[in-house]
Amino acid sequence: MHTAILTFDGFNELDSLIAFGVLNRIRRPGWRVTLAAPTARVTSMNGVTLEATASLEEAAQADAVLVGSGIRTREIVADAALMARLRLDPARQRIGAQCSGTLVLARLGLLGDVPACTDLTTRPWVQEAGVRVLDRPFFAAGNLATAGGCLASPYLAASLIAGSEGVAAARSALHYVAPVGEKDDYVARAMAAITPYLGTTPSLATGAAPAPAPATAG
């Protein structure tokens, strides 16, 4: 499985790199995580320069795509030539967005009637694009998922892992990165945010999570 994390100039390190680290807790043949960018190198909002490991065209062929955020997202969505290179398709790809990355999905027309999560700064711009914004860290419907707040990035990563490798693998990846002394509480909170959406389609009318499945003995 190839997951591409779209990373543009001005990117937020927390969004792209935390997801990158959590996803790379999976070690199996065929599992690949790349930083996909429009140029060979991109520089973060705090001056960190990274070399891209995939192109936007390669991201279009990935099994999953995460769209990171940054301080130049409004410039990105105003660049018609750049946006034309983002050939994402939720019919065949799992697609997630973090904070202002949600604005990218909105401007690409991928969200439709699906409500979304984003950060507080980006919220009005996403609303202007016609998308209803939820006051929560994570929401998913079908192959689309969004997260709001930099430290919600592990939720996006864990949701991809759970959907591909199973809930136990997601819990293990989160447990590894969680603070010592808080691991059980951290994992429980993160899994509570994403588990209701695994393998289900929430109500788009309310943005509500589906009811959890009844507990079974075991």
C-alpha positions in Angstrom: 0.0 0.0 0.0 1.4 3.4 -1.0 0.3 6.4 1.0 1.4 9.8 -0.3 1.4 12.8 2.0 1.0 16.0 -0.1 3.5 18.5 1.2 3.8 22.0 -0.2 6.1 25.0 0.4 5.1 26.6 3.7 4.0 23.2 5.1 3.3 22.6 8.7 5.9 20.1 10.0 3.5 18.6 12.6 0.9 17.7 10.0 3.2 16.0 7.4 5.9 14.5 9.6 3.8 13.2 12.5 1.6 11.3 10.1 4.7 10.1 8.2 6.2 8.8 11.5 3.1 7.0 12.7 2.4 5.4 9.3 5.9 4.1 9.1 5.4 2.1 12.2 4.0 -0.5 9.8 6.8 -2.8 8.6 5.7 -5.1 5.8 6.5 -5.7 2.2 4.5 -3.3 -0.1 3.9 -0.7 2.6 5.3 2.6 1.5 4.8 6.2 2.7 6.1 9.1 0.6 6.2 12.9 0.9 4.8 14.1 -2.4 5.5 17.6 -3.5 5.2 19.8 -6.7 8.9 20.4 -6.7 12.1 18.5 -5.7 12.4 20.4 -2.5 9.9 22.2 -0.2 10.5 24.4 2.8 8.3 24.4 5.8 6.7 27.3 7.6 9.6 27.3 10.0 12.4 27.0 7.5 12.9 23.2 7.4 13.7 22.0 3.8 12.8 18.5 2.8 13.4 16.6 -0.4 10.3 15.1 -1.9 10.2 11.3 -2.3 7.3 11.3 -4.8 5.7 13.7 -7.3 2.2 14.9 -7.4 1.6 12.6 -10.4 2.8 9.6 -8.4 0.4 10.6 -5.6 -2.4 10.4 -8.1 -1.7 6.7 -8.4 -1.3 6.1 -4.7 -3.7 3.9 -2.7 -4.1 6.6 -0.1 -3.4 10.4 0.0 -3.1 12.7 3.0 -3.2 16.4 2.3 -1.1 18.3 4.8 -1.6 21.9 5.7 0.6 25.0 5.7 0.7 28.8 5.6 0.5 29.0 1.8 -2.6 26.9 1.2 -4.7 29.8 -0.1 -2.0 30.5 -2.6 -2.0 26.8 -3.6 -5.8 26.6 -4.2 -5.6 29.8 -6.3 -2.9 28.2 -8.6 -5.0 26.6 -11.3 -2.0 24.8 -12.9 -1.0 23.3 -9.6 -4.5 22.3 -8.6 -4.9 20.6 -12.0 -2.0 18.3 -11.1 -3.9 17.0 -8.0 -5.8 14.2 -9.7 -7.3 12.6 -6.6 -10.2 10.2 -6.8 -12.1 9.0 -3.7 -13.7 6.3 -5.8 -10.3 4.5 -5.9 -8.2 6.2 -3.2 -8.6 6.8 0.5 -8.1 10.5 0.9 -7.6 12.4 4.1 -6.8 16.1 4.9 -5.4 17.9 7.8 -6.3 21.4 8.8 -5.9 23.7 5.8 -5.5 20.6 3.6 -9.3 20.4 4.0 -9.5 23.6 1.9 -7.7 21.8 -0.9 -10.3 19.0 -0.9 -13.1 21.6 -0.8 -11.7 23.5 -3.8 -11.1 20.3 -5.7 -14.8 19.6 -5.3 -14.2 16.3 -3.5 -16.2 16.9 -0.3 -19.6 17.6 -1.9 -22.1 17.3 0.9 -19.7 15.7 3.3 -19.0 17.9 6.4 -15.4 18.3 7.4 -12.9 19.1 10.1 -10.3 21.8 9.9 -8.3 24.1 12.2 -9.8 27.3 13.6 -7.8 29.6 11.2 -8.9 27.8 8.1 -12.5 27.3 9.2 -14.0 30.4 7.5 -12.3 29.7 4.2 -13.6 26.1 4.1 -17.1 27.5 5.0 -16.8 30.0 2.1 -16.0 27.1 -0.2 -19.5 25.7 0.7 -18.4 23.0 3.2 -20.0 22.6 6.6 -17.3 22.5 9.3 -17.6 20.3 12.4 -16.3 21.1 15.8 -14.4 17.9 16.3 -10.9 16.5 15.6 -11.9 13.8 13.1 -14.7 12.9 10.7 -14.9 10.3 7.9 -17.4 9.3 5.3 -16.6 6.5 2.9 -13.1 7.1 1.6 -12.9 10.7 2.8 -11.5 11.7 6.2 -10.6 15.1 7.6 -8.9 16.1 10.9 -8.7 19.5 12.7 -5.8 20.7 14.8 -2.1 19.8 14.3 -2.1 17.1 17.0 -5.0 15.4 15.3 -2.7 14.1 12.6 -2.2 10.8 14.4 -5.9 10.2 14.0 -5.6 10.4 10.2 -2.6 8.1 10.2 -4.3 5.6 12.6 -7.5 5.6 10.6 -5.5 4.6 7.4 -3.7 1.9 9.4 -6.8 0.5 10.9 -8.6 0.4 7.5 -5.7 -1.4 5.9 -4.0 -3.4 8.6 -6.6 -3.7 11.3 -7.4 -2.0 14.6 -4.7 -3.8 16.5 -2.1 -2.4 14.2 -3.5 1.1 14.6 -3.4 0.8 18.4 0.1 -0.5 18.3 1.3 2.4 16.2 -0.4 5.0 18.4 1.0 3.3 21.6 4.5 3.6 20.3 4.3 7.4 19.8 2.1 8.2 22.9 3.7 9.8 26.0 5.1 7.5 28.6 2.7 7.2 31.5 -0.2 8.3 29.4 -0.1 5.6 26.7 -3.3 3.8 27.5 -5.3 7.0 27.9 -3.9 8.4 24.7 -4.6 5.4 22.6 -8.1 5.0 24.1 -8.9 8.7 23.2 -7.5 8.4 19.7 -9.3 5.2 18.9 -12.5 6.6 20.3 -12.3 9.4 17.7 -11.8 7.1 14.7 -13.3 3.7 15.5 -17.0 4.8 14.9 -16.1 5.6 11.3 -14.2 2.4 10.4 -16.1 0.4 7.8 -19.2 2.6 8.0 -20.8 5.6 6.4 -21.8 8.2 9.0 -24.9 10.4 8.5 -24.0 13.3 6.2 -27.0 15.2 7.2 -26.0 15.6 10.9 -22.2 14.8 10.7 -22.9 12.4 13.5 -20.9 9.3 14.1 -22.7 6.0 13.5 -23.9 4.1 16.6 -21.2 1.8 17.9 -21.7 -1.9 17.3 -23.1 -3.8 20.3 -20.5 -5.3 22.6 -20.0 -9.0 22.2 -18.6 -11.5 24.7 -15.2 -12.9 24.0 
